[in-house]
Amino acid sequence: MPRIIGKITFWRVLAAVIIVLGLIVTVRRFFFGLGTVTNLSDGFPWGLWIGFDVVSGVALAAGAFSFAFLCHVVGYGKCHPVIRPAILTGFIGYILVCVGLMYDLGKYYYIWHAITMWNHHSVMLEVAWCVMLYTTVLAIEFSPMVFEKFNLDTPRRIIAAVTIPLIITGIILSMLHQSSLGSLFLIVPEKLHPLWYSPLLPVLFFISAFTAGPAMVIFESTLSARVFKRGLPMETICNLSRFLLMGLVVYVAFRIQDLVARGALGEIFTGSFESIHFILEMLLFIIPMIILARRRAEEHLNWVFAASIMVPLGVVYNRINTCIVGMIRSSGTSYFPKWDEFVISIFLVTLGVIAFYLADKYLPVFPKEEELLPGELGAAAESA
Amino acid sequence: MGKVGLLVDFTECIGCQACVKACKEQNNLPRPSYTDYSDLTAENYTVVLEKAGTNFRKLCMHCHEAACVSACPVGALQKTPEGAVTYDAGVCIGCRYCMIACPFQVPKFEWDNPFPAVRKCIYCYDIVKEGEQTACARACPTGATMFGERDRLLQVAKRRLAAQPDRYVDYIYGEKEVGGTSTLFLSGVPFDKLGFRMDLGEKSLPELTWVVLNKVPNIVITGYLLLGGIWWIVDRRKRMEAERLAEEEEHEESA
């Protein structure tokens, strides 16, 4: 036991250090402006906070909507045991996106203008509304976990009565939001590198986010099963890994077809800065695809767990390549995030992990029943 | 008044910086003690530079179909009936999507201000709407920068190209770029040698996002019908299955 306590203390010290650093940078950002804490410039106005905290954050929070769809609408593959962690991830993710936006918006104190002053020709307005509405929907979808905890039956019944319309609304908002983040870049055909610029950006963003959903849930369920030493709903994990494989095949096929159709396939082999990032990005989709095609979750949980880590990383890499790497050449300047930018990004992720940990500990997030044999539980612990 | 514009004839520019000075006075922009007039910044709405043996100006092009105007979520950037693209710092939320969207990299940001604003040339809109010229055109001693109705300026430019083909490269920058701009440039050296992008095309940029945005109402309606329909079918199947099982059980019991 002492070893485990020691381990936990290490993580807690690390979290404390990150939070202190994060608060210092926060003060600097809000008192001295964006220029003090970022390497952004007039030539390169969007950096890590948009690329990672906002655009990637939204993509990784997509599990909530892929599961709402799989579980509640089409009733696929016994997803019920993991729908709650998926919603929790989405909810925390969206809160972090909102917080991240407050750091990045130059005039955050006018953020409410998005509610009262509309320019309906702006993709950014669609993004803003999707963030607001979907965060609200996620809060409502999340609320039963709190009501259950405190045995509040009346509000729980009210929420249960509107579940299906609410969930469908959430799916549509999420669909619009994921794709609109891609649409943001439709207006820069002359700036974004052809390996990432495509008229199909909204569709590609949507498919890759939808695929990231199951991967995130496999990853979280496995990790959480290990941390809290409990069983893993194996049948669900197996179904999810099959679904993840399908999603990956569709995405990779779509992506390559798009490059062929635009005549941009040759760009991959030029050995340029962009082509190297593109190849690394694609490997994070293709390797898990191969793993999942060859290894079944029933026997090889470690492999599936590894694949479930790679896919979200690939999606993040794709978003960062779209927002940052692909935009550098045309900007005529260079950009690499300042350490303060990294601190804030890590700070927000840390807050998210802590929130997930606390919710997992105190709220009925994961199912209680042990559906796993002791041997399989061991496998889960080992792989994490 | 019709749509106004500026015609800048680089071959007539003597690099005196009078337009830069006038611009700063008109727009209350600080003049730093050090002279950093090498590019547009939050404090330089326009600059006069020298490259490839010619003087030339940089300033906002005031596109007819401005990418920045369409990009701004709150409408802080507006294309006025006179043709100027104006900016309202009291509306802007500082998302900087205009800076991403602008094909000419014109909007700049006050990076070191905790209460920042986006900055760019607004065609001296306060005085232009009263019927006056922009400060830069008024200050230009050689007439290199001309203010007037955009249609007339375009004719002037075409006449000059026709009259003195040796003096100019045969191109009016801004005539067709991204759907046409209110600012027009004439030059004696090729524009790409001065750093102007020649690959922007003639299509308006806002169209690229609008083709997706105008589908949103359709996606919402189709989405509700489709998802609702799928849910109804699946749910009905589940209910019937449950009923069938219950019936079978009853049947077994009675038998």
Interface residues (C-beta under 8 A of the other chain):
Chain A: F30 F31 F32 G33 L34 G35 T36 T38 L40 S41 D42 G43 P45 W46 F69 H72 V73 V74 G75 D104 L105 G106 K107 Y108 Y109 Y110 I111 H113 A114 M117 W118 N119 H120 H121 S122 V123 M124 L125 E126 V127 A128 I164 I168 I171 I172 M175 L176 S179 S180 S183 L184 L186 I187 V188 P189 E190 K191 P199 P202 M327 S331 G332
Chain B: D39 L40 T41 A42 A67 V69 S70 A71 C72 P73 V74 G75 V91 C92 I93 G94 C95 R96 Y97 M99 I100 A101 P103 Q105 K108 F109 E110 W111 D112 N113 P114 F115 P116 A117 V118 R197 D199 L200 G201 L205 P206 L208 T209 W210 V212 L213 V216 I219 V220 G223 Y224 L227 G228 I230 W231 V234 K238
